[in-house]
Amino acid sequence: MVLQIGILSTGIYLPEEFLTGKEIAELAGIPAPVVEEKMGIRKKHIPGPDDHTCEMGITAAKKAIAKAGIDPLEIDLVIYIGEEHKEYPLWTAGIKLQEEVGAFNAWAFDVALRCGTTVMALKVAKSLMIADPGIRTVLLAGGYRNVDFIDYENPRTRFMFNLGAGGGALLLQKGYNENLLLETELITDGSFSEDVVVVAGGTKNPITVDAIEQRLNKLDVLDPEGMKRRLEQKSMDNFLKVIRESLRKSGYREEDLSYLAILHMKKSAHEYVLKELGLSEEQSIYLEDYGHIGQIDQILSLELALKEGKVKDGDVVVLVSAGIGYAWGATTIKWGKGD
């Protein structure tokens, strides 16, 4: 008998504060249409004074738990899917999250794959749920505010001007015969592992006053031309590859795909992926009013699609991600009641 694992609920938290495309353009000294039309950012959420990384995940998790109508004591495992950039360094945020949501019968840990974390964590969670009969209900939650690392005066990081802030959560349950979590495909390519980094703050270059003055504590691209040349087509190919392979492993074909929950990227890249998959604009949501909230994008896109009626019972949904490093991932979900 195949163990079925379903998504009980989702939760999203978005900070009240935001930056508009025009404001980003002013900060960067570039024309507003470049930001709004080419980069596809009308506005993006940024953290307020209390919007800490794990805290945003806690808020989203509480929403997901309330929506599912379960007792937090039913949760067996908590997986923190938020960013490493959080309240404290060298800190397991999942344990704090477990405490704050009242999941006192669970155990917790953190996972990380940059913006690919949610998709990777779904694979990890499913594997653990299948392997361990004692794990029935799993909470995945976390926050993201890597916008803190953006230097708008650095043209090398323009492709990351969309980075924002927010929190997301997913509740999974074994034996739940709805919103079935099917198969995940992941690709990592270490040839890009040191292309996008925060130069200072690690063991190689400890943080110093001089490093801060030189803005070495911000995200940077060490070889922008080389990365662009090597990554551009490979990234698009790998996007399509993980989507197609996730569908295939789940027993579906490309033409079965109903909705694509895709991260925010420049408008032309978004349109390219839809075109290659034979999807219309209605079969995805372009997150131009949210920016890129890292690994929270897929949860946000799914939640928005459900609210807008773009995902209905029986639909085949794919969550797709890409993260610096570089990593690509896709997970297929059969929405609604199972067979």
LUMDOSE-50701 format. One line per 2 residues: number of its first residue (from 1); their letters; for each residue x, y, z of N, C-alpha, C. Coordinates in pm, whole numbers, padded with zeros to 5 digits. Example, Ala and Ser with C-alpha at 12.3 -4.5 7.8 and 13.67 -1.06 7.14 Angstrom:
<pts>
1> AS> 01319 -00569 00780 01230 -00450 00780 01320 -00330 00780 | 01285 -00225 00708 01367 -00106 00714 01290 00003 00787
</pts>
This chain:
<pts>
1> MV> 00085 -00121 00000 00000 00000 00000 00088 00125 00000 | 00058 00219 -00089 00134 00343 -00098 00085 00440 00010
3> LQ> 00179 00490 00088 00143 00589 00190 00114 00723 00124 | -00002 00779 00152 -00036 00908 00093 -00009 01020 00193
5> IG> 00054 01124 00144 00085 01240 00227 00021 01362 00162 | -00061 01431 00239 -00133 01546 00185 -00098 01675 00256
7> IL> -00124 01786 00187 -00104 01919 00246 -00233 01959 00317 | -00223 01974 00449 -00340 02014 00528 -00373 02161 00508
9> ST> -00269 02246 00508 -00291 02390 00498 -00161 02463 00468 | -00177 02590 00434 -00062 02680 00414 -00083 02804 00502
11> GI> 00024 02876 00525 00015 03004 00596 00117 03100 00540 | 00079 03227 00531 00168 03331 00478 00165 03452 00570
13> YL> 00282 03511 00591 00290 03640 00661 00367 03737 00572 | 00311 03855 00552 00377 03960 00474 00389 04086 00559
15> PE> 00508 04144 00570 00524 04269 00646 00439 04381 00586 | 00402 04476 00670 00321 04589 00622 00403 04684 00536
17> EF> 00532 04696 00568 00616 04792 00495 00656 04737 00358 | 00671 04830 00262 00714 04787 00129 00790 04899 00058
19> LT> 00863 04858 -00045 00933 04952 -00134 00866 04942 -00270 | 00842 05053 -00336 00786 05051 -00471 00898 05039 -00574
21> GK> 00860 05003 -00694 00956 04996 -00803 01023 05130 -00826 | 00945 05237 -00814 00999 05372 -00833 01104 05404 -00727
23> EI> 01077 05363 -00603 01172 05387 -00493 01302 05309 -00514 | 01288 05185 -00561 01407 05103 -00590 01488 05170 -00701
25> AE> 01419 05219 -00803 01487 05287 -00915 01565 05409 -00866 | 01505 05484 -00776 01573 05602 -00720 01697 05562 -00641
27> LA> 01686 05459 -00560 01799 05410 -00480 01913 05361 -00570 | 01876 05300 -00681 01976 05240 -00771 02024 05336 -00879
29> GI> 01954 05447 -00895 01991 05543 -01000 01966 05490 -01140 | 01856 05415 -01157 01820 05362 -01288 01675 05402 -01319
31> PA> 01634 05400 -01447 01497 05441 -01482 01391 05349 -01419 | 01281 05409 -01375 01172 05333 -01312 01117 05222 -01404
33> PV> 01102 05246 -01536 01050 05138 -01622 01139 05012 -01623 | 01270 05030 -01603 01360 04914 -01599 01323 04825 -01480
35> VE> 01296 04888 -01367 01261 04813 -01246 01120 04754 -01258 | 01025 04837 -01300 00886 04794 -01302 00854 04697 -01415
37> EK> 00912 04720 -01532 00876 04637 -01648 00975 04525 -01676 | 01104 04557 -01681 01203 04454 -01713 01226 04362 -01593
39> MG> 01254 04421 -01477 01274 04340 -01355 01141 04287 -01301 | 01033 04356 -01333 00900 04311 -01291 00870 04334 -01144
41> IR> 00913 04449 -01092 00887 04480 -00950 00801 04606 -00941 | 00673 04591 -00912 00589 04708 -00886 00606 04752 -00740
43> KK> 00614 04650 -00652 00648 04676 -00512 00695 04545 -00450 | 00761 04557 -00335 00804 04437 -00263 00798 04464 -00114
45> HI> 00767 04362 -00038 00758 04376 00108 00898 04377 00169 | 00917 04466 00266 01044 04475 00338 01015 04468 00488
47> PG> 01112 04421 00568 01082 04400 00711 01067 04529 00791 | 00969 04529 00880 00955 04635 00979 01044 04601 01099
49> PD> 01042 04683 01203 01132 04664 01318 01114 04531 01392 | 00994 04472 01386 00970 04345 01457 00964 04224 01365
51> DH> 00992 04246 01236 00981 04137 01138 01111 04059 01127 | 01141 03984 01235 01260 03900 01235 01232 03770 01161
53> TC> 01338 03705 01116 01323 03593 01022 01240 03478 01079 | 01282 03424 01193 01207 03313 01253 01069 03361 01298
55> EM> 01061 03484 01349 00934 03539 01397 00829 03542 01286 | 00870 03577 01164 00776 03578 01051 00728 03436 01020
57> GI> 00818 03338 01035 00781 03198 01016 00683 03151 01123 | 00703 03196 01246 00613 03162 01357 00472 03212 01328
59> TA> 00462 03337 01281 00331 03396 01249 00262 03317 01138 | 00338 03282 01034 00281 03204 00923 00239 03066 00970
61> AK> 00321 03005 01058 00290 02871 01110 00161 02872 01192 | 00144 02974 01274 00022 02984 01355 -00102 02996 01265
63> KA> -00088 03067 01153 -00199 03079 01058 -00231 02943 00996 | -00127 02868 00958 -00148 02737 00896 -00214 02640 00994
65> IA> -00170 02644 01121 -00227 02556 01224 -00375 02590 01248 | -00406 02719 01254 -00545 02762 01274 -00632 02722 01156
67> KA> -00578 02737 01037 -00652 02704 00915 -00681 02553 00909 | -00583 02473 00950 -00600 02327 00947 -00692 02279 01058
69> GI> -00706 02359 01164 -00791 02323 01276 -00736 02207 01359 | -00603 02197 01364 -00543 02088 01443 -00487 02143 01575
71> DP> -00465 02053 01668 -00400 02086 01794 -00249 02080 01768 | -00172 02185 01803 -00027 02181 01781 00042 02060 01845
73> LE> -00021 02001 01946 00037 01883 02011 00035 01760 01919 | -00043 01770 01809 -00048 01661 01709 00075 01662 01619
75> ID> 00148 01774 01616 00264 01787 01527 00380 01703 01580 | 00435 01617 01494 00543 01526 01533 00681 01580 01499
77> LV> 00688 01667 01399 00817 01717 01352 00801 01859 01300 | 00897 01945 01335 00901 02082 01284 01030 02100 01204
79> IY> 01016 02142 01079 01133 02168 00994 01135 02317 00962 | 01241 02384 01004 01256 02528 00975 01310 02543 00832
81> IG> 01233 02613 00750 01270 02630 00608 01311 02773 00576 | 01329 02855 00682 01367 02994 00661 01515 03011 00635
83> EE> 01557 03136 00629 01696 03165 00594 01792 03154 00712 | 01921 03138 00679 02028 03139 00778 02040 03276 00843
85> HK> 02011 03380 00766 02013 03518 00817 01890 03536 00904 | 01910 03525 01036 01797 03525 01128 01834 03596 01258
87> EY> 01752 03580 01360 01767 03653 01486 01908 03647 01545 | 01966 03528 01545 02101 03508 01601 02180 03414 01510
89> PL> 02313 03433 01499 02393 03332 01427 02407 03207 01515 | 02444 03095 01453 02466 02969 01525 02346 02933 01614
91> WT> 02227 02936 01554 02103 02921 01629 02006 02834 01551 | 01954 02730 01614 01858 02642 01547 01718 02702 01563
93> AG> 01673 02767 01458 01545 02840 01463 01426 02746 01476 | 01438 02624 01423 01327 02530 01429 01283 02499 01571
95> IK> 01379 02499 01664 01346 02468 01804 01267 02583 01867 | 01304 02706 01834 01227 02824 01878 01086 02820 01819
97> LQ> 01079 02787 01691 00950 02780 01622 00859 02676 01687 | 00916 02560 01716 00841 02452 01781 00781 02501 01913
99> EE> 00861 02572 01992 00817 02622 02122 00704 02723 02108 | 00722 02818 02017 00627 02929 02003 00491 02886 01949
101> VG> 00487 02780 01868 00357 02735 01815 00293 02630 01905 | 00365 02587 02008 00309 02490 02103 00318 02346 02057
103> AF> 00415 02317 01969 00433 02178 01920 00524 02101 02017 | 00479 02087 02141 00564 02034 02248 00592 01885 02237
105> NA> 00518 01815 02151 00543 01671 02132 00634 01644 02013 | 00675 01750 01944 00757 01736 01823 00906 01745 01856
107> WA> 00988 01714 01757 01129 01751 01759 01152 01837 01636 | 01264 01908 01632 01280 02010 01527 01423 02018 01477
109> FD> 01436 02063 01352 01568 02093 01296 01553 02194 01183 | 01665 02248 01137 01669 02346 01029 01726 02281 00902
111> VA> 01677 02325 00786 01737 02286 00658 01765 02412 00576 | 01856 02402 00480 01889 02520 00399 01934 02481 00259
113> LR> 01876 02546 00160 01920 02536 00020 01886 02668 -00049 | 01911 02778 00026 01875 02911 -00021 01731 02911 -00073
115> CG> 01706 02967 -00188 01568 02981 -00235 01506 02849 -00279 | 01584 02741 -00274 01532 02608 -00305 01491 02531 -00182
117> TT> 01493 02596 -00065 01475 02524 00062 01338 02458 00075 | 01230 02527 00040 01096 02470 00059 01078 02343 -00022
119> VM> 01117 02347 -00148 01102 02229 -00234 01186 02113 -00181 | 01311 02142 -00143 01398 02038 -00087 01339 01982 00043
121> AL> 01285 02071 00129 01230 02029 00258 01107 01941 00240 | 01030 01963 00135 00914 01877 00107 00960 01734 00078
123> KV> 01071 01723 00005 01127 01590 -00023 01179 01524 00104 | 01250 01602 00186 01303 01550 00313 01188 01506 00405
125> AK> 01087 01593 00417 00974 01562 00505 00902 01435 00460 | 00875 01425 00331 00805 01307 00280 00886 01180 00306
127> SL> 01017 01188 00283 01104 01071 00306 01101 01028 00452 | 01107 01125 00544 01103 01094 00686 00968 01035 00726
129> MI> 00861 01089 00669 00727 01041 00702 00706 00896 00655 | 00765 00864 00541 00754 00726 00490 00841 00632 00573
131> AD> 00961 00680 00610 01056 00594 00681 01022 00571 00827 | 00958 00669 00892 00934 00662 01036 00785 00658 01065
133> PG> 00735 00543 01115 00591 00534 01143 00544 00631 01252 | 00638 00683 01331 00602 00776 01439 00584 00920 01393
135> IR> 00615 00947 01266 00600 01084 01214 00476 01089 01126 | 00370 01148 01177 00244 01157 01100 00217 01299 01051
137> TV> 00242 01399 01136 00211 01538 01102 00339 01622 01111 | 00367 01695 01003 00491 01773 00995 00459 01918 00962
139> LL> 00523 02008 01034 00513 02152 01007 00643 02199 00943 | 00632 02262 00826 00745 02329 00762 00717 02478 00769
141> AG> 00808 02556 00825 00783 02700 00836 00914 02776 00848 | 00910 02903 00807 01029 02987 00819 01005 03125 00762
143> GY> 01104 03209 00777 01097 03346 00726 01216 03379 00638 | 01207 03496 00579 01309 03538 00481 01318 03689 00480
145> RN> 01441 03743 00491 01459 03887 00478 01600 03917 00423 | 01638 03844 00318 01770 03867 00258 01779 04000 00185
147> VD> 01668 04073 00181 01672 04211 00131 01774 04292 00211 | 01802 04251 00335 01900 04321 00419 02039 04323 00356
149> FI> 02065 04230 00265 02199 04217 00205 02210 04287 00069 | 02108 04362 00031 02111 04427 -00101 02168 04567 -00092
151> DY> 02268 04591 -00175 02327 04724 -00194 02278 04774 -00329 | 02183 04867 -00326 02121 04914 -00451 02217 04993 -00539
153> EN> 02331 05028 -00486 02431 05100 -00566 02529 05006 -00634 | 02511 04876 -00614 02598 04777 -00677 02528 04718 -00799
155> PR> 02569 04758 -00920 02500 04710 -01041 02517 04560 -01064 | 02619 04500 -01002 02642 04356 -01022 02529 04272 -00961
157> TR> 02456 04330 -00866 02350 04251 -00799 02210 04296 -00839 | 02199 04360 -00954 02067 04408 -00997 01962 04297 -01007
159> FM> 02006 04177 -01046 01909 04067 -01059 01853 04024 -00924 | 01910 04078 -00814 01859 04047 -00681 01787 04166 -00616
161> FN> 01764 04272 -00692 01692 04387 -00638 01548 04351 -00599 | 01502 04234 -00645 01365 04191 -00613 01354 04126 -00474
163> LG> 01467 04103 -00406 01463 04034 -00277 01379 04113 -00177 | 01290 04042 -00107 01199 04107 -00013 01200 04040 00123
165> AG> 01081 04031 00186 01070 03973 00319 00932 03914 00340 | 00927 03809 00422 00798 03747 00456 00820 03613 00521
167> GG> 00710 03547 00555 00716 03415 00617 00615 03322 00553 | 00643 03192 00560 00552 03094 00502 00552 02965 00582
169> AL> 00445 02886 00566 00433 02759 00637 00347 02661 00558 | 00377 02533 00576 00300 02424 00518 00281 02317 00626
171> LL> 00163 02260 00634 00138 02147 00724 00111 02023 00639 | 00185 01916 00667 00169 01790 00595 00116 01684 00690
173> QK> 00036 01591 00637 -00011 01481 00721 -00018 01350 00642 | 00036 01246 00705 00033 01112 00647 -00109 01056 00659
175> GY> -00157 00996 00550 -00292 00940 00551 -00399 01041 00516 | -00360 01165 00490 -00456 01269 00449 -00472 01260 00298
177> NE> -00590 01226 00253 -00613 01192 00113 -00656 01312 00028 | -00600 01428 00057 -00626 01548 -00024 -00494 01622 -00047
179> NL> -00489 01697 -00156 -00372 01781 -00187 -00243 01699 -00175 | -00240 01591 -00254 -00136 01490 -00237 00002 01539 -00282
181> LL> 00099 01521 -00192 00238 01555 -00218 00299 01439 -00295 | 00335 01463 -00421 00386 01356 -00506 00540 01362 -00510
183> ET> 00599 01366 -00628 00745 01351 -00636 00819 01483 -00659 | 00940 01488 -00607 01027 01607 -00617 01152 01573 -00696
185> EL> 01195 01666 -00779 01321 01653 -00853 01411 01771 -00817 | 01538 01742 -00788 01635 01845 -00750 01762 01833 -00833
187> IT> 01820 01947 -00868 01951 01952 -00935 02035 02054 -00860 | 02159 02019 -00828 02254 02119 -00776 02377 02117 -00865
189> DG> 02437 02235 -00883 02556 02249 -00969 02659 02335 -00895 | 02759 02269 -00839 02859 02336 -00757 02956 02424 -00833
191> SF> 02951 02422 -00966 03041 02511 -01042 03004 02658 -01023 | 02883 02681 -00967 02838 02819 -00941 02843 02853 -00792
193> SE> 02903 02765 -00710 02887 02776 -00564 02947 02902 -00504 | 03049 02962 -00568 03108 03083 -00511 03089 03206 -00601
195> DV> 02988 03199 -00688 02961 03313 -00776 02888 03425 -00703 | 02792 03389 -00618 02713 03489 -00544 02735 03465 -00395
197> VV> 02801 03561 -00331 02835 03544 -00189 02828 03677 -00115 | 02820 03667 00018 02847 03782 00105 02992 03763 00148
199> VA> 03080 03849 00098 03225 03826 00112 03269 03824 00258 | 03220 03917 00339 03264 03928 00478 03159 03874 00575
201> GG> 03207 03816 00685 03117 03766 00788 03134 03619 00816 | 03212 03551 00731 03240 03408 00753 03382 03390 00802
203> TK> 03429 03265 00800 03564 03237 00850 03674 03287 00757 | 03643 03299 00628 03744 03348 00532 03775 03495 00552
205> NP> 03670 03573 00570 03684 03718 00588 03594 03762 00703 | 03645 03759 00825 03563 03801 00940 03514 03945 00924
207> IT> 03404 03975 00989 03347 04108 00979 03435 04209 01054 | 03464 04320 00988 03544 04427 01048 03481 04560 01009
209> VD> 03522 04665 01074 03474 04800 01040 03509 04830 00894 | 03630 04794 00855 03677 04817 00718 03590 04741 00617
211> AI> 03555 04616 00650 03471 04535 00561 03334 04599 00543 | 03279 04651 00653 03148 04717 00646 03155 04843 00561
213> EQ> 03263 04921 00580 03281 05044 00501 03292 05014 00353 | 03351 04898 00320 03366 04858 00179 03242 04782 00128
215> RL> 03141 04770 00212 03015 04700 00182 03038 04553 00148 | 03139 04494 00209 03166 04352 00189 03071 04264 00269
217> NK> 02985 04328 00348 02882 04255 00424 02750 04249 00347 | 02754 04281 00219 02636 04274 00132 02657 04166 00026
219> LD> 02548 04122 -00034 02559 04024 -00143 02636 04083 -00261 | 02719 04001 -00323 02793 04048 -00439 02813 03932 -00537
221> VL> 02840 03967 -00661 02869 03869 -00766 03015 03888 -00804 | 03096 03785 -00781 03240 03799 -00797 03286 03800 -00943
223> DP> 03210 03730 -01029 03245 03726 -01172 03116 03740 -01253 | 03061 03863 -01259 02928 03880 -01319 02917 03836 -01464
225> EG> 03017 03872 -01544 03010 03835 -01687 03022 03684 -01706 | 03116 03625 -01633 03135 03480 -01641 03012 03404 -01596
227> MK> 02950 03450 -01486 02831 03383 -01435 02716 03395 -01534 | 02698 03513 -01588 02588 03535 -01684 02604 03442 -01805
229> RR> 02727 03434 -01854 02756 03353 -01972 02731 03204 -01944 | 02773 03159 -01825 02762 03017 -01791 02622 02977 -01746
231> LE> 02553 03071 -01680 02428 03036 -01612 02302 03054 -01695 | 02299 03157 -01779 02172 03199 -01840 02092 03085 -01903
233> QK> 02151 03016 -02001 02074 02910 -02067 02064 02786 -01979 | 02170 02757 -01903 02166 02640 -01816 02054 02652 -01713
235> SM> 02034 02773 -01661 01930 02792 -01560 01792 02764 -01618 | 01765 02817 -01736 01634 02793 -01797 01615 02645 -01829
237> DN> 01721 02581 -01880 01714 02438 -01913 01685 02355 -01788 | 01753 02390 -01677 01734 02315 -01554 01598 02340 -01490
239> FL> 01546 02461 -01504 01410 02491 -01460 01313 02392 -01526 | 01322 02384 -01657 01230 02299 -01734 01255 02152 -01703
241> KV> 01381 02117 -01684 01416 01977 -01658 01355 01928 -01526 | 01368 02008 -01418 01313 01963 -01288 01161 01956 -01291
243> IR> 01097 02050 -01361 00951 02048 -01372 00905 01921 -01444 | 00967 01896 -01558 00928 01780 -01640 00955 01648 -01568
245> ES> 01068 01642 -01499 01105 01519 -01429 01017 01494 -01306 | 00983 01602 -01235 00892 01589 -01120 00756 01537 -01167
247> LR> 00706 01592 -01276 00579 01545 -01333 00588 01399 -01375 | 00696 01364 -01444 00712 01227 -01494 00715 01127 -01378
249> KS> 00794 01159 -01275 00807 01069 -01160 00674 01056 -01084 | 00588 01157 -01100 00457 01158 -01032 00348 01091 -01117
251> GY> 00386 01047 -01237 00291 00979 -01323 00211 01070 -01414 | 00263 01192 -01437 00193 01289 -01523 00281 01334 -01639
253> RE> 00215 01394 -01737 00285 01452 -01852 00278 01605 -01843 | 00358 01668 -01925 00364 01815 -01926 00226 01876 -01950
255> ED> 00150 01816 -02039 00017 01871 -02074 -00085 01856 -01962 | -00052 01776 -01859 -00142 01760 -01745 -00130 01876 -01645
257> LS> -00023 01954 -01658 00004 02061 -01562 -00102 02171 -01571 | -00161 02202 -01456 -00268 02303 -01450 -00220 02438 -01397
259> YL> -00126 02433 -01300 -00080 02558 -01238 00066 02545 -01197 | 00144 02650 -01226 00287 02654 -01191 00310 02761 -01086
261> AI> 00349 02717 -00964 00382 02810 -00855 00532 02838 -00864 | 00565 02948 -00928 00704 02977 -00964 00753 03101 -00889
263> LH> 00881 03099 -00855 00941 03213 -00787 00938 03339 -00874 | 00953 03455 -00811 00961 03579 -00887 01095 03587 -00958
265> MK> 01091 03622 -01086 01212 03644 -01167 01180 03753 -01267 | 01278 03792 -01347 01249 03897 -01444 01138 03850 -01537
267> KS> 01061 03945 -01585 00938 03917 -01661 00965 03827 -01783 | 01072 03854 -01856 01099 03777 -01978 01128 03631 -01946
269> AH> 01197 03605 -01834 01228 03467 -01794 01100 03393 -01752 | 01014 03462 -01680 00885 03405 -01638 00803 03365 -01761
271> EY> 00796 03456 -01857 00719 03430 -01979 00778 03316 -02060 | 00912 03307 -02061 00982 03200 -02134 00944 03063 -02078
273> VL> 00947 03049 -01947 00916 02921 -01883 00771 02880 -01914 | 00677 02975 -01902 00537 02944 -01932 00521 02899 -02078
275> KE> 00587 02972 -02169 00576 02942 -02312 00630 02802 -02343 | 00746 02770 -02284 00808 02639 -02308 00721 02524 -02258
277> LG> 00642 02551 -02156 00556 02447 -02099 00414 02449 -02157 | 00391 02542 -02249 00259 02552 -02312 00152 02603 -02217
279> LS> 00192 02686 -02119 00098 02740 -02021 00058 02883 -02056 | -00062 02921 -02018 -00107 03059 -02036 -00069 03139 -01912
281> EE> -00080 03271 -01921 -00053 03358 -01807 -00146 03327 -01689 | -00266 03278 -01720 -00364 03246 -01617 -00326 03123 -01534
283> QS> -00229 03048 -01583 -00189 02924 -01514 -00069 02945 -01422 | -00044 03070 -01389 00061 03105 -01293 00027 03243 -01240
285> IY> 00100 03289 -01140 00085 03426 -01091 00222 03490 -01090 | 00234 03605 -01156 00360 03678 -01156 00362 03767 -01032
287> LE> 00461 03745 -00947 00462 03807 -00814 00518 03950 -00815 | 00470 04032 -00909 00526 04168 -00926 00488 04264 -00813
289> DY> 00389 04226 -00731 00350 04310 -00616 00409 04258 -00484 | 00496 04160 -00495 00553 04097 -00375 00706 04090 -00378
291> GH> 00763 04090 -00499 00907 04069 -00511 00939 03922 -00490 | 01065 03895 -00460 01111 03757 -00442 01138 03734 -00293
293> IG> 01054 03653 -00230 01066 03626 -00087 01134 03490 -00071 | 01237 03467 -00152 01315 03344 -00144 01230 03221 -00156
295> QI> 01251 03128 -00062 01182 02999 -00063 01037 03008 -00020 | 00990 03128 00011 00848 03147 00048 00762 03167 -00077
297> DQ> 00824 03200 -00190 00750 03232 -00313 00649 03123 -00353 | 00692 02997 -00344 00605 02888 -00390 00479 02877 -00302
299> IL> 00497 02894 -00171 00382 02888 -00079 00290 03007 -00105 | 00348 03125 -00126 00270 03245 -00155 00191 03228 -00284
301> SL> 00257 03180 -00389 00192 03161 -00519 00075 03064 -00508 | 00094 02954 -00435 -00012 02855 -00416 -00129 02916 -00340
303> EL> -00099 02989 -00233 -00206 03049 -00153 -00284 03153 -00235 | -00215 03235 -00311 -00281 03335 -00396 -00368 03267 -00502
305> AL> -00316 03159 -00560 -00389 03087 -00665 -00518 03026 -00610 | -00512 02974 -00488 -00632 02917 -00426 -00736 03027 -00400
307> KE> -00689 03143 -00355 -00780 03256 -00329 -00845 03305 -00458 | -00768 03305 -00567 -00817 03357 -00695 -00890 03251 -00777
309> GK> -00900 03130 -00725 -00969 03024 -00798 -00891 02968 -00915 | -00760 02989 -00915 -00676 02938 -01025 -00638 02793 -01003
311> VK> -00651 02745 -00880 -00626 02603 -00848 -00755 02544 -00793 | -00799 02436 -00859 -00925 02371 -00821 -00902 02222 -00797
313> DG> -01002 02157 -00741 -00994 02013 -00717 -00957 01939 -00846 | -00863 01847 -00835 -00822 01767 -00951 -00706 01825 -01028
315> DV> -00666 01949 -00996 -00557 02013 -01069 -00421 01956 -01032 | -00334 01948 -01131 -00193 01910 -01109 -00114 02039 -01097
317> VV> -00051 02057 -00982 00022 02180 -00949 00170 02145 -00932 | 00257 02232 -00985 00401 02214 -00962 00456 02338 -00893
319> LV> 00528 02316 -00782 00604 02423 -00717 00746 02415 -00772 | 00799 02527 -00821 00934 02524 -00879 01020 02635 -00819
321> SA> 01148 02602 -00796 01239 02697 -00731 01376 02695 -00797 | 01451 02801 -00769 01594 02806 -00804 01663 02886 -00695
323> GI> 01782 02846 -00659 01855 02917 -00555 02001 02932 -00590 | 02061 03041 -00544 02203 03061 -00570 02281 02945 -00511
325> GY> 02385 02907 -00583 02464 02793 -00535 02519 02700 -00644 | 02447 02657 -00741 02309 02687 -00779 02223 02563 -00763
327> AW> 02096 02579 -00731 02006 02467 -00710 01872 02493 -00777 | 01817 02388 -00836 01684 02395 -00899 01600 02281 -00843
329> GA> 01472 02306 -00821 01387 02200 -00766 01242 02217 -00806 | 01170 02105 -00813 01026 02109 -00845 00955 01995 -00772
331> TT> 00836 02025 -00723 00751 01927 -00654 00614 01927 -00718 | 00562 01810 -00746 00427 01797 -00803 00326 01764 -00693
333> IK> 00212 01832 -00702 00102 01812 -00606 -00027 01786 -00685 | -00104 01687 -00643 -00238 01666 -00702 -00336 01731 -00606
335> WG> -00391 01845 -00649 -00476 01922 -00559 -00616 01860 -00548 | -00676 01879 -00431 -00810 01829 -00405 -00809 01687 -00352
337> KG> -00924 01621 -00359 -00937 01485 -00305 -00860 01385 -00390 | -00796 01290 -00323 -00721 01185 -00393 -00815 01083 -00457
339> D> -00754 00992 -00530 -00835 00888 -00599 -00890 00786 -00499
</pts>
